[in-house]
Structure formats: C-alpha cells, structure tokens
Amino acid sequence: MRLAAGENMSGVLLVLLSAAGFGAMPIFARYAYADGANLYGVLIMRFWVAGLLLLALTAWRGTPWPGRAKLAQLAAMGGIGYTGMSFCYFAALNYLPAGLVSLLLYAYPIMVSVLAVLFLHEKVTLLQCCALALCALGTLLIVGADSLPGGVPLSPQGLGLGLGAALIYAGYITLGARVTRQLDPVLATTVICLAAAGAFTLVALALAQLSLPTRLPASLPGWGGLLGVAVVSTVLAIVAFFAGLKRLGAAQTAMLSTFEPLVTITLSAWLLSESLTPWQTLGGAATLGGVVWLAGLGQNSRASEQA
C-alpha cells in the first residue's frame, strides 16, 4: 500500500513538473523574441536540440525502432501536424498575451470530440456534451472580448493563430492516437521532433532565398530563453509527462495537466506584466473546468467497464 501511495505521489509530482515546464514555454519564447530571435530561429533550435537529446535518451534506453512504414507516419505527424501547430502557437505569441494563447489551445477537446464523432464514429454521452458545452462557453468568453486590459484591441490574427493551433492539435491527436498505438512514447516524440526540425529548416532555407533570414538571440538572456524552450519545456516536460502518465493513467494525468495554463498566466503576470480581463479569466476557468470534467468522465467510464 505504501508503495502504491508513493507511486501515486511521484506520478502527481511528475505531471505537475511537466505542466510547469510546458506552461513556462511561452515565457521562454518571449525572452528569445525580445533578444532578436524570430519565429523560425526559436522553432528550429527547439526541435533540433530537443530531438537530438531525445534521440540520445532512446539510444541509452535501447528502445527498438519501428518499421519504415510506421517511421514514415511519425515523420508525417511531426513534419506536417506538429509543425503546423507549433507555428500557429508560437506566432500567436507575437499578437496576444502568453496566458491567453495558452488558454486558446485548450479549445482542442471540443475539436477532438467533433472530429472523433465525424471521422471515428465515436459516441458522445449527455454528460460529455455538457462538459464540452462548458469548454465551448469558456472559449466564447475568451474570444468574445474585443480588448485586453487597458483597452488594448484584441488581435484577430492572434485569435486566428491560437484557435488554429488548437484545431491542428486536435487533428494531430485524433490521427496520432492510431499511429502511436503500441509505440514507445519517447521514441515516437523523438521522431516527431526531428521531423519538425527538418521541416522548419527547409522552410527557413526557402525564406532565406527571399531575403527573410532566420534570426537567433543576440545575447545570453535570449539564448537562455531559447534553451529553456528546448530543454525545460520540451525534453524535461515530455519525459516527466510520460513518466507521470505511466504511474497515474490518462484521466488523472489530463486533470493535472490543466495546471499548465495556470503556470503560464502566473508567470506572464509576474515576469511580463501581462493580464487578462475578468471575462477572459472566467472563460479560462470554465474551459479548464470542462477539461477536468471530461477527464473525470473518461475515468469513470473505464472504471464502469472494468467492474
């Protein structure tokens, strides 16, 4: 019993550590941007550094590699899906507060459910519909405001990019669930990161031909932010997430992962002096409450199936 309790507590701490790492990512990115880096500089370095570190980890663990067909599918997930999601997310940070961008990403459970019904023919219960409605209400409150605190206009480009990131992420999850089934998650993430690194490098090379060069940070603080994105908010966050997932299961992990936007909002207020309106704060609470409710319904559904 003590061992089980200890495993549960370590799982909770690992998932919270992962959520804190992911939640700090927009803050790290802002520091890199402020020091002269651009979108492609940040993302190329993020995925090359993270992919190579994860590759070293998989080699150290001796993880067996899948066949060519599965590798090609993983590469497509990284080179298309994760590349598109990351582009939209990091681009949105140029238009909106970091906390707001983080909350917009949590519109993805609504989109995942719609895609699952349309393309995977899954059924949604009445309680799940209620939880999704709460998520939708929260998202509407977030995007319905026409300004930020201080009367700063809310950027339509930022909202479009933030919701675009959520939509691409929803498709990535829906399709990726089948591709990554029975694969080691760290190995799958390694291939996805390296594929995304390759895709962003090719785009950057093409843009360089149009006199749009990739820019990296100019000084140590900016490089600290960039390495924070790659090491703390990608490698450490991913490894901690899967270690916690193994101990807790999917439902509890999903609930605890809602700590991520709270970290982003807190750090952005503390370090970047950013804030949200009361309606946006209420919308964020409703969205995260709906996500926690959905995770709890999933847990209860599996428990009833096992009974």
C-alpha positions in Angstrom: 0.0 0.0 0.0 2.8 2.4 0.9 4.5 1.6 -2.5 1.3 2.4 -4.3 0.8 5.6 -2.4 4.4 6.6 -3.2 4.0 5.8 -6.8 0.8 7.9 -7.0 2.5 10.9 -5.3 5.6 10.7 -7.5 3.2 10.5 -10.5 1.4 13.6 -9.4 4.7 15.5 -8.9 6.0 14.4 -12.3 2.8 15.5 -14.1 2.8 18.9 -12.3 6.5 19.3 -13.2 5.7 18.5 -16.8 2.8 21.0 -16.8 5.0 23.7 -15.2 7.6 23.1 -18.0 5.1 23.3 -20.8 3.5 26.3 -19.1 6.8 28.2 -19.0 7.4 27.7 -22.7 5.7 30.9 -23.9 7.6 32.9 -21.3 10.9 31.4 -22.5 9.9 32.2 -26.1 9.1 35.8 -25.3 12.6 36.3 -23.8 14.1 34.8 -27.0 11.9 37.1 -29.2 12.8 40.2 -27.1 16.5 39.4 -27.7 16.2 39.4 -31.5 15.2 35.8 -32.3 12.4 35.3 -34.7 9.8 32.5 -35.0 11.9 30.2 -37.2 15.1 30.7 -35.1 13.2 29.6 -32.0 11.4 26.6 -33.5 14.5 25.3 -35.5 16.6 25.4 -32.3 13.8 24.0 -30.2 13.2 20.9 -32.3 16.9 20.2 -33.2 18.1 20.4 -29.6 15.1 18.5 -28.2 15.1 15.9 -31.0 18.8 15.2 -30.6 18.6 15.0 -26.8 15.6 12.6 -27.0 17.5 10.6 -29.6 20.4 10.2 -27.2 17.9 9.1 -24.5 16.3 6.5 -26.7 19.7 5.1 -27.6 20.7 4.9 -24.0 17.4 3.1 -23.1 18.0 0.7 -26.1 14.4 1.3 -27.4 13.7 -0.8 -30.5 12.8 1.2 -33.6 9.6 0.6 -35.6 9.4 -0.4 -39.3 9.8 2.0 -42.2 6.0 2.5 -42.6 5.5 3.5 -39.0 8.5 5.8 -39.1 7.1 7.5 -42.2 3.8 8.0 -40.4 5.5 9.5 -37.4 7.6 11.8 -39.6 4.4 13.0 -41.3 2.9 13.7 -37.9 6.0 15.8 -37.0 6.7 17.4 -40.4 3.1 18.4 -41.0 0.9 18.2 -37.9 3.2 19.2 -35.1 5.0 21.7 -37.4 1.7 23.5 -38.2 0.5 23.5 -34.6 3.9 24.9 -33.3 4.0 27.6 -36.0 0.5 28.8 -35.1 1.1 28.7 -31.3 4.5 30.5 -31.4 3.2 33.0 -34.0 0.2 33.8 -31.8 2.6 34.9 -29.0 3.5 37.9 -31.2 0.0 39.2 -31.0 -1.6 38.1 -27.7 -0.6 37.7 -24.1 1.0 34.3 -23.3 -1.7 33.3 -20.9 -4.4 33.9 -23.5 -2.6 31.9 -26.1 -2.2 29.0 -23.6 -6.0 29.1 -22.8 -6.9 29.2 -26.5 -5.0 25.9 -27.0 -7.4 24.3 -24.5 -10.2 24.6 -27.1 -8.8 21.4 -28.6 -11.0 19.0 -26.5 -14.1 20.4 -28.3 -12.5 19.9 -31.7 -11.2 16.4 -30.8 -14.7 15.3 -29.8 -16.2 16.7 -33.0 -13.5 15.0 -35.2 -14.0 11.7 -33.3 -17.7 11.8 -33.9 -17.4 12.7 -37.6 -14.5 10.5 -38.6 -14.1 7.8 -36.0 -17.9 7.4 -35.4 -17.5 7.6 -31.6 -20.5 8.3 -29.5 -20.7 11.2 -27.0 -22.8 10.9 -23.9 -25.1 13.6 -22.5 -22.6 14.4 -19.6 -19.8 14.6 -22.1 -21.9 17.0 -24.2 -22.4 19.1 -21.0 -18.7 19.2 -20.3 -17.9 20.1 -23.9 -20.6 22.9 -23.7 -18.8 24.3 -20.7 -15.5 24.3 -22.6 -17.2 26.0 -25.6 -18.7 28.6 -23.3 -15.3 29.3 -21.8 -13.8 29.7 -25.3 -16.5 32.1 -26.3 -15.9 34.2 -23.3 -12.2 34.3 -24.0 -12.5 35.3 -27.7 -15.7 37.3 -27.3 -13.9 40.3 -25.7 -12.8 43.0 -28.1 -10.0 44.2 -26.0 -7.4 43.4 -23.4 -6.9 45.1 -20.0 -6.1 48.8 -20.6 -8.2 48.9 -23.7 -5.6 47.3 -26.0 -7.5 45.9 -29.0 -7.7 42.1 -29.2 -5.8 40.9 -32.3 -7.9 38.9 -34.8 -4.6 37.5 -36.2 -3.6 36.3 -32.7 -7.0 34.7 -32.1 -7.0 33.0 -35.5 -3.5 31.6 -34.9 -4.3 30.5 -31.4 -7.5 28.7 -32.4 -5.7 27.4 -35.5 -3.1 25.8 -33.2 -5.9 24.1 -31.2 -7.6 22.8 -34.4 -4.3 21.4 -35.8 -3.5 19.9 -32.4 -7.0 18.3 -32.3 -6.4 16.6 -35.7 -2.9 15.6 -34.6 -4.3 13.9 -31.6 -7.2 12.2 -33.4 -5.0 10.7 -36.2 -1.9 10.2 -34.0 -3.8 8.0 -31.5 -3.8 5.2 -34.1 -0.2 5.8 -35.4 1.4 5.9 -32.0 -0.5 2.9 -30.5 1.8 0.3 -29.0 4.9 2.5 -29.7 7.3 3.8 -27.1 6.0 7.4 -26.5 9.5 8.9 -26.1 10.7 7.2 -29.3 7.6 8.5 -31.1 8.2 12.0 -29.8 11.9 11.8 -30.9 10.9 11.1 -34.5 8.2 13.8 -34.4 10.6 16.4 -33.1 13.3 15.5 -35.6 10.8 15.6 -38.5 9.6 19.0 -37.3 13.2 20.2 -37.1 13.8 19.1 -40.7 10.6 20.8 -41.9 11.3 24.1 -40.2 14.9 24.0 -41.5 13.7 23.6 -45.1 11.2 26.4 -44.7 13.9 28.7 -43.3 16.2 27.9 -46.2 13.5 28.8 -48.6 12.7 32.0 -46.8 16.5 32.9 -46.8 16.3 32.9 -50.6 13.6 35.6 -50.3 15.9 37.7 -48.1 14.0 36.6 -44.9 16.7 35.2 -42.8 16.4 33.1 -39.6 17.4 35.2 -36.6 18.8 33.8 -33.3 19.1 35.6 -30.0 21.8 38.3 -29.7 22.9 37.7 -26.1 23.0 35.3 -23.2 19.5 36.0 -21.8 17.9 35.3 -25.2 19.8 32.1 -25.6 18.7 31.2 -22.1 15.1 31.6 -23.2 15.7 29.6 -26.3 17.4 26.7 -24.5 14.6 26.9 -21.9 12.1 26.2 -24.7 14.1 23.3 -26.0 15.4 21.6 -22.8 13.0 22.6 -20.0 9.7 23.0 -21.9 10.2 20.2 -24.4 12.7 17.4 -23.3 12.2 17.6 -19.5 8.4 18.3 -19.8 7.9 15.4 -22.2 9.9 12.9 -20.2 8.2 13.9 -16.9 4.8 13.7 -18.6 5.2 10.2 -19.8 6.8 9.1 -16.5 3.8 10.5 -14.7 1.3 9.1 -17.2 2.7 5.6 -16.6 2.1 5.9 -12.8 -1.3 7.7 -12.9 -3.1 6.8 -16.1 -4.6 9.0 -18.7 -7.6 10.6 -16.9 -5.7 11.8 -13.8 -2.8 13.0 -15.9 -5.2 15.0 -18.1 -6.7 16.6 -15.0 -3.4 17.6 -13.6 -2.2 18.9 -16.9 -4.6 21.8 -16.7 -2.0 23.2 -14.3 -0.1 24.3 -17.5 -2.1 27.4 -18.4 -2.3 28.4 -14.8 1.5 28.4 -14.8 1.6 30.5 -18.0 -0.9 33.0 -16.7 1.0 33.4 -13.4 4.4 33.7 -15.0 3.2 36.1 -17.7 1.7 38.4 -15.0 4.9 38.2 -12.8 7.6 38.4 -15.5 5.9 40.1 -18.4 3.3 42.3 -16.6 0.5 40.8 -18.7 -3.0 40.3 -17.5 -6.5 39.1 -18.7 -9.9 40.8 -18.4 -12.3 39.4 -15.8 -14.4 37.8 -18.6 -11.4 36.2 -20.1 -10.4 34.9 -16.7 -13.9 33.5 -16.2 -13.7 31.9 -19.6 -10.4 30.3 -18.8 -11.8 28.9 -15.6 -14.9 27.5 -17.5 -12.7 25.9 -20.2 -10.3 24.2 -17.8 -13.3 23.1 -15.6 -14.8 21.5 -18.7 -11.5 19.7 -19.5 -11.2 18.4 -15.9 -14.9 17.2 -16.1 -14.2 15.4 -19.4 -11.2 13.7 -17.9 -13.2 12.6 -14.9 -15.9 11.2 -17.1 -13.3 9.2 -19.0 -12.0 7.8 -15.8 -15.5 6.9 -14.5 -16.3 5.2 -17.9 -13.2 3.0 -17.7 -14.0 2.1 -14.1 -17.5 1.0 -15.0 -16.2 -1.1 -17.9 -13.8 -2.9 -15.6 -16.4 -3.6 -12.9 
